[in-house]
Amino acid sequence: MLLAPCQQLAALSPFKIVTLDAGDEATVLDTARQLDGVPIHLLINNAGIGVYSTFETATKADIMKVFEVNAVGPFLVTRALLPNLKLATDTQTPAIVLQITSIMESIACNNDEHAQLFRGQYGYTTSKAALNMITRSLAMDLREHGVAVVTMNPGYVDTDMTHHQGVIKPADTVAVMTGIVTKLTLEDTSKFFNADPAASSLELPW
């Protein structure tokens, strides 16, 4: 599915394509070895999966599988690539770790207004809520290294994961995300941004 776009990027120097499975620590460490000495100014942890799991049907295996990719994966990738992030920092501009998440990680938004959105998503919602805490902890630990860590909700985007039922075009949300990322400073570390083009607020509640 992603082979053709990756090949197109690889043809555009200086892009380098490496294989990484966020749920497999061995491949994460192998990727770090392949990128040894390469500065990374922006690390986007975007890998994510969802398994439809209701109160009645959720299994331990389903929930743990989603946790491994959505919560543990971003932690492992960020830790493995910290040396690369540190190479990219300077006194004026931080290196940035951007966690792509969802409004469904917000405990405050899990209410009657959004009940239908959250229903049947035990594994996904809890894994993303866990990513919140991981992000806050990473923000505290990495600030001294000049690395800012933030999460961002792209909105309901038309992608494979939403079965192309999303109402937002990828290019539209990417434009908003780019505008936010280019202005980030260390003072913004640990914030939860809303990149939904239709959003009335730039930040979301935890």
BELVEN-V561349 format. One record per run of one state. SS is the DSSP state (H for helix, E for strand, L for the rest). FROM is the first residue (numbers start at 1). TO is the last residue. Records with the same first field share a line. If there is no record, write none. Layout:
SS->FROM-TO + FROM-TO
This chain:
L->1-2 + 11-24 + 35-41 + 46-52 + 54-59 + 81-81 + 89-94 + 102-102 + 106-111 + 119-120 + 146-146 + 154-156 + 158-167 + 169-169 + 182-185 + 189-191 + 195-202 + 204-206
H->3-10 + 25-34 + 60-80 + 82-88 + 103-105 + 112-118 + 122-145 + 170-181 + 186-188
E->42-45 + 53-53 + 95-101 + 121-121 + 147-153 + 157-157 + 168-168 + 192-194 + 203-203
